Amino acid sequence: MAKEIRRILLAARGVTLLRGRLDGLEVTLAGRDLAQAFEELEARLAEQPSFYRGSSAVAFFGENVPAKEDVTRLQEILGRAGIELRAIAGNSLALAEAAKAAQVGLETRGPNLSESARSLAADFAGARNDIAQRRKRGEASVRRARVETRPAPELRLVEAGPTTLYHTATLRGGQTLHHTGNIVVIGDVNPGAELIATGDIVVFGRLAGIAHAGAQGDDNARIYALDLVPTQLRIATCIAAEEGAKSRASVPEAAVARNGQILILALDALGQLETSGVSTA
């Protein structure tokens, strides 16, 4: 009967002394008279003597700093119910010394602030004085930041230059590559294959098919190949076709448009032509 009365009284106070958490139990003793809280905790554990056996607990003291004797008594109460006091927790800097004296762990919660740091009285007093001085000078209570507005920079459309398409395989007869920009082929271009580019065409191999550079009218476009034996060449509106089999040794060559015709030159001769200042168009 006495236990039942005590249980009802504890429930009426609305105080949660013991609660579960992920890593065990927590005993909440913040703001409580420890002697009374220990008595209530002991009564709570007596209701289910073996329910919490084998678990561990953390005791939260809030701003209070328990004496070594208080921690020892708490250990005894929990121990009789088979609960190990793993650590103590709270908001006071002095709690670390209490944990060390009782030889239990310490659980930190939030920043460890001094009493003066927790008090905002000085800050509020300074703020009120600052507002009063501003009003005497006829200024606004809250300082307004001056933001200098500048006109937004003018937006300009930047046209992207031509891109380059890299093809790392041989083109067989019937295959075609079209690209707005330059075309680079790492491989051969067999008869019947076709390359069409708005920029230059470069073939690191044998060019034996059809190649059309400057397809949108750029007569400064060029066609390069390590072995230039094309079926047909076009640069802008200029057209040239291979008239016969190539009998001399294969050397890197370039095809350029000049005076409405396509001229094929060895690369070293092309370099001389460019350094001479003569236009190839």
C-alpha positions, 0 to 999 in steps of 0.5 A: 500500500505504501509503495502504491501511494508513493508511486501515485505521488511521483506521477502527480509531480510530473517529474521524470527521474529515469528515462531510456536512451539509445546507449542506456538510461539517464537519471535526471537530477537537474534542479532537484533536491538530491536527498529527495530525488534519491529517495524517489529514484530508489522507490521507482527502482523498487517497483521493478527490481530486476527490470533494468538489471545489466544496463548502464546510466548517465546522471544529469545534474544540470547546473548542480555540482554533486559532492563525492558522497552524493555520487557514491550514494547514487552508485549504491542505489543504482547498483542494487538494481543492477545498473552501472553509473557510467558517467555524470553530465551537466553544464557546470565547469566544476563537474569535471572535478566531481567526476574525477573524485568519484572515478566515473566518466564525464559527458559534456553537453553544450559549451562550458560557459562561465557564469558571467558569460551566461549573463547577458545583462552587461550586453543589454545595458550597453545596447540600451546606452548605445540606442539612447546616445543615437537618439540624442544625436537624432540618429536611427536607433539601429545603424543602417548599413550603406550599400553602394549600388553599382550598375550591372555590367553589360552583357555581351554575346560571345560566339564560340569558335569552331570545335574539332571532331577527333575520329580514331578509326579508319573510315571505310567506303560508304562512311561519312563524317560531317562536322561544323568545325575541324575534323581530325582522323587518326587512321586512313580514309578509304576510297568511297569514304567522305569527310565534310568540315566547315574548318580544316581537315587533318588525316594522320594516315592515307586520305584516299576518299573525298574531303571537303574543307571550308564547306560553308565558304571558308577558302582559307581552310586546308586539308592535310594528310600524311599520304594524300591520294584523294578521289576528290578534294574540295575547299569552299567552292574549289574542286580538284580530282586525282587524275592518276596514280601517285608514283612518287614517295608518300610525304605529308602534304597539304591542299590549299585554295589559291586563285580559284584552284586547289594547290597541293604542296609538301608541308615544307613547301607550304611553310616556305609559301607562308613565310614568303607572305604570299596569300594562298587564297 
